[in-house]
Amino acid sequence: MKFVIQRDRLVQSVQDVMKAITSRTTIPILTGIKIIATDEGVSLTGSDSDISIESFIPKEEDEDVIVDIKQPGSIVIQAKFFSEIVKKLPLETVEIEVIGSFQTVIRSGKSEFNLIGLDPDEYPHLPQIEDGKVFKVPTDLLKTMIRQTVFAVSTSETRPVLTGVNWQVGNNELICIATDSHRLALRKAAIETDSDAHYNVVIPGKSLSELSKILDDTTEPIEIVITENQVLFKAKHLLFFSRLLEGNYPDTSRLIPTDSKTAITLNAKEFLHVIDRASLLAREGRNNVVKLTTVGDDLIEISSNSPEIGKVIEQIKSQLIEGEELKISFSAKYMMDALKALEDTEIHVYFTGAMRPFVIRPIHNDSILQLILPVRTY
Amino acid sequence: MKFVIQRDRLVQSVQDVMKAITSRTTIPILTGIKIIATDEGVSLTGSDSDISIESFIPKEEDEDVIVDIKQPGSIVIQAKFFSEIVKKLPLETVEIEVIGSFQTVIRSGKSEFNLIGLDPDEYPHLPQIEDGKVFKVPTDLLKTMIRQTVFAVSTSETRPVLTGVNWQVGNNELICIATDSHRLALRKAAIETDSDAHYNVVIPGKSLSELSKILDDTTEPIEIVITENQVLFKAKHLLFFSRLLEGNYPDTSRLIPTDSKTAITLNAKEFLHVIDRASLLAREGRNNVVKLTTVGDDLIEISSNSPEIGKVIEQIKSQLIEGEELKISFSAKYMMDALKALEDTEIHVYFTGAMRPFVIRPIHNDSILQLILPVRTY
């Protein structure tokens, strides 16, 4: 194997596939990046066996030569050193050459590294996924849907299926749901699917977070292929494989209340700042809990009291308070996560009593819903 | 105590005095910030008993009202909460009021915090330093001198005096020296002193690092007062006290070789990049050591070899190599620290053999010197 490549492009691809590589793996070869040079270009692969990422660097793009392949071949190189080295090389181009028994020479200007590589034939094969049923989602929409749901997955392994996001695909709709059983985030969007494409799968939250970091903010569609135990995301020059979580995702539709006894209307960003301040003292104490109290027909009071530190009272105007008076306590962290997902919109919060889950929705948009369980404090 | 203050100014002062406060103190009241309101303005104090910082906010500045004092007084408030709160308050101004038994109310818009304060009379007094002998250094020069020496102090407590920077003042000159006994940094500068001002003191490296973070990059002079066991830095609206280290600082002048057997001339920044790359593989192994070899009369080779990972060879052109051929090994970290202190200048490196300390100096500037002890590798 021998090729000369533009350093910038190599650095970018290495950074992308590094997202799948962990030093804590039990399979030593997975600490490496697999490099394959063919007559079409160079592909890099990183994997932790749950997630696998393949980044392809074409020989030419827009009539620019990006890679000059002198001799096809393949090698596995320690990811940690390779990524540091390519970032710091002195010139715009890098020559990479394998010279017998997996020794790899990396040259750039007057800098020459000689790394001990690993046998590429021992690198695990990527999942084989047929290009059968594909559906497409604009990349920026996919990133938004991930961001608005993935924070709500469970971080505990007691119910592994809750560490993933439930994706329901069918009838030209994608619904993403995440819950850790204390709160729930739901986001849906119209997408193009084949009429017979119906899926109900659970994708690990970690996979979606990593995917989101790699994808550009573009409206270009990303292709998604779902099989029995894998999902594949195909973007330009990028393949992102993730295993699916096993087990049945709970039916969450019954959890979402359909009526309400108290409804308030607020600006999400303003409310976020109020909750943030009110929780400053509560963070020390038990569970970061704040209390919400309706005052008259247009004021909301948020308060918290930590006997050893002090107390705080915040007020925020509600455009309208409908229904019964209310006192309710909840986790400031869960509320802030939900409000961040809703961004700078006007929101309704629908309560059905101090001990029942409550729902937050944008006022002119039913594609997103956040649900939080209150905390019993008195 | 009651006053209304511009939030920005309060935030800035709180951030400054926080530099002296640690949560690991054994004196509970030092986890607080002392606030004193007088008819002239508001002063804040933070201290960990080694370092004390006082920041003063005047009532008015440039005809702008900054503080409106309603009632003078004082209080101590938990620094951690106070700093978080003032940063996040909603309005441009903040009202702070003590309402009996150290309860402190902080109001801004519809936000109201009620904190449990501490008795200001229990706060330790700042060192009493008479405004006797003062010398002045431009603030930006002081920051540069700190940056160019403080990294070389020892991080080990085996010889406590080496954790400080030795300051020698006299004959209109300030000399700063730091060494951890493996390398040494020296920087001197002409300053204005009284003819009878002679000092030889050791200032804790940590104090100088924190001071450097607080000071603005201005040419305004900072006043420095040295007593038997304290140093006081006086900038505009800021007092920074540090205790001095006890014990005699070693006489380092004998360590610095005056002759040389090999001299090379390089660009510091280019050399830094070469050393950085050459050390990428060495960081894993023993001590991060690289080898320097002269090649002919204008090439320097930097190499490192980590048997399990690989090896690297870098070359850099020297404008001139004078004297004997040389092979020498040294810590890449020490070399990089020294080169960063020298910034983007042309440098001479003077060697007196593979086992003797070597000296790095800018070619047209004898106010700064870096010395490094080599490592025996063969």
Interface residues (C-beta under 8 A of the other chain):
Chain A: Q78 F81 E84 I85 K88 L89 P90 Q103 T104 K110 S111 E112 F113 N114 L115 I116 H273 V274 D276 R277 L280 L281 E308 I309 G310 K311 V312 I313 E314 Q315 I316
Chain B: Q78 F81 E84 I85 K88 L89 P90 Q103 T104 K110 S111 E112 F113 N114 L115 I116 H273 V274 D276 R277 L280 L281 E308 I309 G310 K311 V312 I313 E314 Q315 I316
